Amino acid sequence: MTDATNQPGDELDERVEAAVDEAKAAADRAAREADASLEAMRNAAADAAERGAAALSDAASQARAVAVDALDDAEDLFEDASDWLEEKYRENPALVLGVAVAAGIALLVGVGAIARAIFRR
């Protein structure tokens, strides 16, 4: 028979208690790993957001620089064209006025054709 200090029920209780302790330890390890993974994901998301913001800032700066250059080029072209037109006007004012009137009429006819096409539908 068994003595009072080493009963089969006590051994079973010890095994159950050991299994519970192991399960708690495993749960604690899993929680720590999950926290570490979550922190790594947060850091990665923050890094990606910072890189995205920097890329958008760079793109906006580049777009602004291109727009400023285009406006400068357009301004230079307009100044050159107005100088050329002024020179041609001094040489032959009737020709310049005639070309301007013809261009205005062509513009009005073109706008009228577009308006007619739009309102037909």
Summary of the structure (lengths in Angstrom):
residues: 121
radius of gyration: 42.0
end to end distance: 105.7
largest distance: 133.6
contacts: 233
relative contact order: 0.03
helix: 93%
strand: 0%
